[in-house]
């Protein structure tokens, strides 16, 4: 089923040049109008992400089945080492030293050296190690 856009919606889409939030006055539900190409690309990306996730789970189960596993402590150590190496590489590339507000390694997690630096948009995630003023997720 196809529904025709109103003149107002068509004009708003032209002005915005992108997705248009539309409110259903009956249900108060907000919908987003996008062109068919954008919708198709988004659906393809979601399908690809799901398939990659399923493949990763199968690979992990196969690894566990043959005993190729590591402890949580080993995984944490490897992850923190990789993050440290990444931050050091970026510091070398950009010529950045330790600056106030940068993240430091805590006992169990990466924590901010300034209050209020947890990322409110992404539950449980922290801000980037090099930028304390904005999220990168």
C-alpha positions as CSV (number, residue, x, y, z in Angstrom):
1,X,0.0,0.0,0.0
2,X,1.3,3.5,-0.9
3,X,0.1,6.7,0.7
4,X,0.5,10.0,-0.9
5,X,2.5,12.7,0.8
6,X,0.6,15.9,1.6
7,X,1.9,19.1,0.0
8,X,3.2,20.2,3.4
9,X,5.2,16.9,3.9
10,X,6.6,17.2,0.4
11,X,7.7,20.8,0.9
12,X,9.2,19.9,4.3
13,X,11.2,17.0,2.8
14,X,12.5,19.3,0.1
15,X,13.6,21.9,2.7
16,X,15.2,19.4,5.0
17,X,16.8,17.4,2.3
18,X,16.7,14.3,4.5
19,X,14.6,12.3,6.9
20,X,11.4,14.0,8.1
21,X,9.9,13.2,11.5
22,X,6.1,13.0,11.3
23,X,3.8,12.8,14.3
24,X,0.6,10.7,14.2
25,X,-1.9,12.9,16.1
26,X,-4.0,9.9,17.0
27,X,-1.3,7.8,18.6
28,X,1.4,10.4,19.3
29,X,3.8,8.0,17.6
30,X,6.6,9.6,15.6
31,X,7.5,8.1,12.2
32,X,10.4,9.1,10.0
33,X,9.9,9.6,6.3
34,X,12.9,8.7,4.2
35,X,13.3,8.0,0.5
36,X,13.1,4.4,-0.7
37,X,16.9,4.2,-1.5
38,X,17.9,5.3,2.0
39,X,15.4,2.8,3.6
40,X,16.8,0.0,1.4
41,X,20.4,0.8,2.3
42,X,19.5,0.9,6.0
43,X,17.7,-2.4,5.8
44,X,20.7,-4.0,4.0
45,X,23.1,-2.7,6.6
46,X,21.0,-4.1,9.4
47,X,20.8,-7.5,7.7
48,X,24.5,-7.5,7.1
49,X,25.2,-6.6,10.7
50,X,22.9,-9.4,11.9
51,X,24.6,-12.0,9.6
52,X,28.0,-10.9,10.8
53,X,26.9,-11.2,14.4
54,X,25.5,-14.7,13.8
55,X,28.7,-15.7,12.1
56,X,30.8,-14.4,15.1
57,X,28.6,-16.3,17.5
58,X,29.1,-19.5,15.5
59,X,32.8,-18.9,15.3
60,X,33.0,-18.3,19.1
61,X,31.0,-21.5,19.8
62,X,33.2,-23.5,17.5
63,X,36.3,-22.1,19.3
64,X,34.8,-23.0,22.7
65,X,34.0,-26.5,21.5
66,X,37.7,-27.2,20.7
67,X,39.0,-25.5,23.8
68,X,40.2,-22.3,22.3
69,X,39.2,-20.0,25.1
70,X,40.7,-17.4,27.5
71,X,39.9,-16.3,31.0
72,X,38.0,-13.1,31.7
73,X,41.2,-11.6,33.3
74,X,43.3,-12.5,30.2
75,X,40.6,-11.0,27.9
76,X,40.5,-7.8,30.1
77,X,44.3,-7.5,30.1
78,X,44.5,-7.9,26.3
79,X,41.7,-5.4,25.8
80,X,43.3,-2.8,28.1
81,X,46.7,-3.3,26.4
82,X,45.2,-2.8,23.0
83,X,43.4,0.4,24.2
84,X,46.7,1.7,25.7
85,X,48.5,1.0,22.4
86,X,45.8,2.7,20.4
87,X,45.9,5.8,22.6
88,X,49.7,5.9,22.5
89,X,49.6,5.6,18.7
90,X,47.2,8.5,18.5
91,X,49.3,10.6,20.9
92,X,52.3,10.1,18.6
93,X,50.4,10.9,15.5
94,X,48.8,14.0,16.9
95,X,51.7,15.0,19.2
96,X,49.4,14.9,22.3
97,X,50.7,14.3,25.8
98,X,48.7,13.6,28.9
99,X,46.0,16.3,29.3
100,X,43.4,17.0,32.0
101,X,40.2,15.3,31.3
102,X,41.7,12.3,29.5
103,X,40.6,8.8,30.7
104,X,42.7,6.8,33.0
105,X,42.7,3.1,33.8
106,X,40.8,2.4,37.0
107,X,40.7,-0.9,38.9
108,X,37.9,-2.4,36.9
109,X,37.1,-0.1,34.1
110,X,38.2,3.0,32.2
111,X,36.9,6.0,34.2
112,X,37.0,9.7,33.6
113,X,39.3,12.0,35.4
114,X,36.7,14.7,35.2
115,X,33.2,14.5,36.7
116,X,30.3,14.1,34.3
117,X,32.2,12.5,31.5
118,X,30.1,9.3,31.3
119,X,28.3,9.2,28.0
120,X,24.6,9.7,28.6
121,X,23.5,8.6,25.1
122,X,25.0,5.1,25.3
123,X,24.3,3.3,28.6
124,X,27.5,1.8,30.1
125,X,29.9,3.3,27.6
126,X,32.5,5.8,28.3
127,X,33.8,8.7,26.3
128,X,36.7,8.5,24.0
129,X,40.1,8.3,25.6
130,X,41.4,11.4,23.8
131,X,38.3,13.5,23.9
132,X,36.5,14.3,27.1
133,X,34.1,16.8,25.5
134,X,32.1,14.6,23.2
135,X,31.0,11.0,22.5
136,X,32.3,9.0,19.6
137,X,29.9,6.1,19.5
